[in-house]
Amino acid sequence: MAIQTINPTNGKLIKSFQELNPEQVNEIIENVHNAYLSWRGSKFSERSKLMLNAANLLRENKKKYAETMTTEMGKPVKQAIAEAEKCAWVCEHYAENAESILANEVINTDASESYVQFDPLGIVLAVMPWNFPMWQVFRFAAPALMAGNVGILKHASNVPQTALLIENIFREAGFPENVFRTLLIGPNLVDEVIRNPKVKAATLTGSEYAGSKVAELSGKMLKKTVMELGGSDPFIIFADADLENAVDTAVTARLLNNGQSCIAAKRFIVVDEIAGEFEKKFTERMSSVKTGNPMDESTELGPLARKDLLIELHQQVKESVDLGAKILTGGEPLKSEGYFYPATVLTNVQKGMPAYEQEMFGPVAAIIKTKNEEEAIKIANDSEFGLGASLWTSDIEKAKRLSHKIESGSVFINGLVKSDPRLPFGGIKKSGYGRELSHYGIREFVNIKTVWIK
């Protein structure tokens, strides 16, 4: 399988890489395991110092790292700079808090002394996607390494330069050689990595299909996994919402990262009372976004990451229209050499359409009108996915009550669904299981060990 950087802005090949063979992969795994035998005994103070070094590198070189991300997958460079800064934040968060989170937990029992301690597992395999090519990796790596684990990265095949860049950041930060390594391999070698007895756990962010395959094999090998998969997040707007704020946030929620985000709002569920006004304002804003060269810091919407993604997205739009959806703006790929799809709004979206049933991984918004609060929640839950949800109302007590009824890993009330190092992140249903970030995330890949002393 070719491992290549293809610029989605113009479709041109920039660089090709030779895929590692099985022998090379096994040699790297052996070296990483040997590094673990020393790293697991390191002090938190040592790990913290190195992780803060990584954070400093990320902040100092954020523009250079951003340009690599943008070149490989097309996100607006301004957003890529913010991504690099966020990676620094997660490094700082765990550098400052890992020791207290993983401190022994004393429990009073019939023993003279009893407590729970949190020991590292060993090598954690990370299978990561291209859409947030640095953030997805650092939100796994920072807690895993601070817990005393070591990491190997199988990144998406269209972002090899970013994958190597991340390995180099840890090396430049002073981490021991082989504590974190990148494997330039295709999907065909992932099974062999999981089967390696020195690999103790796996985490995957990506498609439902990829997640099910990694989870299936890991389950057979009795290895711990965390899965962060797709999403079709509802953005629910009630009549008493601050409509101007909701519209502005809705545009950002749908177009961030060129619409290619698992936690992007995709289904806009609006009560009939304000549906017309929302539709008008939202369409006007979506129609006016600046689309173009993602290296231009004023660009709001760049290209999709790959040509096949463009074709798939447009097919979903066409099938939805054939079934009765109406296009309010956009709806056709832009005539350009890159993989550009315009900000698109579909209305009259109904059950049975791709825009209702499937994840739309690109800048396409589906407006679904509803009669009342009860029906809105029913539509929100009428999905195979359950990652995040955004709920808009001025009645906060009502919103809190409804948060219990929404089937998702998070509910953001009057705000944009986002990840934050201080809060757990993950989903339910076909959006996956387990949690990243916060104290929940760092405890996913540790041995929760009881110690009892008489």
N, C-alpha and C positions, 0 to 999 in steps of 0.2 A: 504493500500500500504506500502511495506517495505521501510524504509528510512535507507540506509546502506552505509557504506564505504567498497567498494570492491577494492582491490589493482589491477589496470589493468596490472601491471607488472607480476603478477602471478595468477590473478583471484581469490585470496583468500579473504574471508570475514574477515574484521578487527573489525568492530563494527556495531551494530544495534541500532536504536533509535525508541522509541515509538512515533507514530504520535499523534499530539494534536487532541482532539475531538472538536466539534463545540463550546461547552460551554467554553472550555479553550481559544479558539481563540477569542471569543467575549469578554472574560474577559481581555485579553491582549489588544485588540483594545480599550476597555474602558479606560484602564490605560494609553495607549499611547495618547488618546485624552485628558485626564486630564493633562498629561505632556505638551501637546501643549498649553493649556490655559495659562501656565506660560512661556513656552519657547518663544512663539511669542513676548512677551514683553521684552525679554532679549536684552541687548545692543550688538552691533556688536563687541565691544572690548571683551566682555565676550565670545561670540561664537568663536572669533578668537583665543583667548588664549587656549580654549579647543581643537579646531581643530589642532592647532600647537602641543598640547600634543599628539594627535593621530598620527600626522606625526612623532614625535620623537619615539613613541612606534614602529611604522612601521619600522623605520630605525634601531633601536636598536635590534629588534627581527626578522629582515628580514630572517635570515637563518632558524629559528624555524618555522616561518609562511610558508616559501617556502617548507619546508619538509612536512608540512601538505597538501599543495596544490598538491605536487608531488605524495604523497601517495594516494590521493583520485582520481586524474584524469590523472596522468602520464606525465605531462610536464617535460622536463629536468630541474633539480633543479636550474641550472644556470639562466635559463629563469624565473623561479619562484622567485628567489631572485630579479631579475630586476623588476618583477611585483610588489613586495612589495615596492620597492623603488619608483616606478611610482605612487603607491597609496599615498605615503608620499608627492610626488610632487603635486598631485591634491589637497590634503589637504592644503598644504602651499599656493598654488595658490589662492584658494578661501578664506583662512584666511587673505591673504594680499590684496585681490582685491574686495571681495564681497561688502563691504560698499560703495566703489566708484561706482561700477557697478549699485547698487540699490539705489543710491542717487536720491533724487527728481529731475525730469527733468522739468525745468522751460520752459513754453511756453507762448509767448506773445499773448494775446487775448484782447477782450473788457472788461475783468475783471480787477479789481484792482490787483489781483494776481491769477495766474492759473499755475498749475503744475500737473505732473503725479507722483504718488507714487506707490511703489511696495510692496504690502502686502502679507504675506504668505497665503497659502490655508488651511493647516492643515495636515492631515495624507496622505502621499503618499505611495502607495503600489508599491514595486519593485519586479517584477518577473524576476529572473536572471538565467543565464545559467552557466554551469560548466566549460566552456573552459578557461575563465579568471576569476576564481572564486572570486578573491579579487578585481581586477581592475574594472570589470563591476559594482560591488557594490559601490565602493568608488567614481567612477565618477558620480554616481547618488547622493550618500549620502552627499558628501562634499558640493556641491552647494545647495542641498535641505535643509540641516540643517543650513547652513550659511544664507539662506533666511528666516529662522524662521519656516520652516516646521518641521515635525517629520516624521520618516520613519518606515515602517514595511517591512521585507524582506521575500519573499517566494523564497528560493533558490532551485536550481536543487537538486533532491532527492539523487544524488550520491555524493554530497559534503557537508554533514551535519556538519562535524567537522569544515570545513572552515566557514560555515554559523554561527555557534556558536562562533567561534573565532572572527569574525568581530563584533558581538554584544559585546563581551567582551572587544575588543579594545576601543570602545566608552565608555564603563563603566569605564575601567581603566584610560581613558583620563580625566575623571571627569565630563562627560556629565550627566545631571540629569537622574535618573532612568526612563526608558520607553521613552526617546526621540528617541531611536532606538532599535527595537526589531526584533528578528528572529522568524518566525513561522515555526516549523518543521511540515509541512503538505504536502500532495500530491496534484496533480492537481484537485482532486475532490472537495476540499474545497475553491479553488480560487474564484469561482463564489460567494460563500457566503460572502467572504471578500469584493469583489467589491460591492455587494449589500448593505453592511453595510453603513448606511447614514453618519457615522462619517469618512469614507474613502472618500477623496475628489478627488483623482487623481490616475493614475496608469502609470507606465513605465515598459516596457518589452523589454528585449534583448533575442532573441531566434529565433525559427523557424517561418516561415510564417504561419503555421497552428496555433501555440500557439498565435501568435500575432493577428491573425484574430479573434480568440475566445475572447481574452481579450478586443480587440477593439470593438467587436460587443456588448458585454454586457455593457461595459463602455459607449458606445454610447447610449444604451437604458436608462442607468441611468444618461445620460448627464454629464459624468465625463471626465475631460481632460486626454488625454493620449499622450505618446510619444512611438513610436515603432522603435526599431532598430533590423531589421530582417536579413534574409540571404543575401548572396552576391556571385556573380560569377565574380569577378573583372578581367577586361582585363589588360594585361601587353603588351603594343604595342611597337614594336621595328622597327624603320625605318632604312634605309641603312646607314644614316649618324650618327648613335648612337655610343657612346663609348661602343663597344661590350663586352670588358672584364668586365667593370663595370656593364653593364647590366646583364651579365651572373651571376656574383657574387651576385648581388642583387636579381635576379630571384630565385636563390636557397634559399636564406633566405626568400624571399617573399612567397615561396611555402611551406617551411618546418617549419617555425616558429610555435611554439606551436603544434608540430607534425602534421602540416597541418590543424589543427582544428581552423580556425579563419575565421570570416565572411569577414574580409577585406584582407584575403590572396589572392595573385594573383593566379588565377586558370586557366585562358585561356591566353595562350601566343601567341599573334597574331604577326607574323613575316613576313616582306615582302620577296618575293621570292629571291631577290638579295643576301640576307645574311642568308636565312633560313637554308641552309645546314651547314654553319659554326656555327651558333647559336645552332642548334640541336646537333652537335658533342660536342661542349664545354659544353653545358648544361647537356647533358647526362653523360659525364665523371664526372662532379662535383656531380650530383645527385647520381651516382653509388658509389661514394667514401665517402659519409657521414657516420659518425660513429653512428650505431644504437645499442641500448642496454639499460642497467639499467639507468633509468633517474636520480637516485641519484648520479651517477658518473658525476662530473662536466665537463668531457670531452665529454660526450654523446651529440650528435646533434639531434638525433631522438629517441623518446621514443615510448611507446605503444599508441594506441587509447584508449579513455576513457572507452569504454564499448564494450562488445562482439557484441551486435547488430549493433553497428556502424561499426565494422570491417566487418561483414557479408554484410551490406548494401553497403559499399564502394566497396567491391570486386565484388558484383553483378553489380554495375555500370560499373566497368572495363570490366567484362566479356561481358556484353551487348554491350558495345562500340566496343570491339574486334570482336564480332559476326557481327557487322554492318560494319566492314572494318578498324577500327583503328588498328595500329600496336604498339606493346610494344617494346620500346627501352631499358628499364631496369625495373626491379621489376615486378609487376603484379601478385604476388602470396603471400598470407599471410605467414609469417615466421613460421616455425615449432617450436613453443615454447608454454609454459604454459600461457603466457600473450597474450595481444591483439595487437601484432606487425604486422604492414604492412610496407613493404619497400618503400623507395623513388622510385616512379614510373613515367616514362615518356611515354606518348602516343603521337604518331604522326599520320598523315593522318586523323585527327579528322574533321568530317564533320557535317553539320546541320542534326538533327534527332538522333544523338547519345547522350546518357546520358552525356558523357564528354563535349559535346557542349551545351546541353540544361539545365542541372541540376547543382546544387551546389555539388561539390565533397568535402566532409568534411573530408579530410585526405590527406596524402602526395602524391597526384596524380596530375601531370601536364599534361595539354592538349595543344599540339602545333597545331596551326591553321595557315596555310600558306595563304598569300594574295598577290594580284598582285600589289596594289598601296595604296597610302594614303587614297583615297576616300573609297575603299573597306574595308580597315582596320577599319575605323571609323564605317562603316555600320555593320561590324561583331561585333565590341565592343558594339554597341547599340542593337544588335540582341539578347537580353536577357530580361527575366522578371525582372531581378534585376538591381539595379543602386546605389550601395554603393560607391565604390571607383574605381579609374583607375590610372594606371601608364603609362606614355608616355615617350619614349626614342628617343631623337634626339638632334643634336648639333645646330639646328636652333630654338632658343628660341622664336623668333617672330612667327614662324610657330606653335610652340607648344601652345603659348598663343591663337592664332587664333583657333586652333583645340579644345582647352579646352571648347569653347562655344558650340561645336557640340557634345561633349561626354555627354551622359545622366547618370550622377552620382552625388553623394553628394560631391565628392572631386576629384581633378585631381592632381597627384603628377608628376612633370616633372623631369625626370632623378633622381628619388628617390623612396624609399620604401613607400608605403601607410601606414600611421600610425596615431594613435590618439595622441593628444597633448592638455593639459588643456587650452592652449591659443587659440586654433582653434575650430570652430564648427565641430561636428561630427554627421553624419547621412546620410540617403539615400533617394532615390525616387523610384517610381514604387513599386515592391514587396519587396524592401529592407526597406520599412517603411516610417515614416514621423516624423517631429519634429527634434530637435537638442539637443545633449548633449554637455557639455563642453563650454568653452568661455563665453562671456556675453550672448550669445543666449541661452545657456543651463540653466543658473541660472534663466533666465526670463521665462522659460517654465511653471514652477509651482509657479507662483505668480499671484495675482490679480492686473492687470494693471489698476490702479484707477485714474480717473480724479478728481482733486480738483479745484473748481472754487470759487473765493471769490470776493464779490463786497463791 
